[in-house]
Amino acid sequence: LFVGVQCSQSMHPVISIERTVYYRESAAGMYSAWPYALAQIAIEIPYILLQSLIYVPATYAMIGFKWTASKF
């Protein structure tokens, strides 16, 4: 939960700048909302996977679950 809140707070300045650029380019007819949204999702996938690979095993170990493939 802490990591999620921290990441969302760090994204606010970036999103506010991108929002202005998106409105300008969308009004000019450069692209619609779908390609923009898909590009935003595609760029975040590697970061989310890396973050999951780091934090899930650490959290799993702290909780004390058994380290078997079926449980994990």
HELIX and SHEET records of a PDB file:
HELIX    1   1 PHE A    2  ALA A   27  1                                  26    
HELIX    2   2 ALA A   33  ILE A   63  1                                  31    
END                                                                             
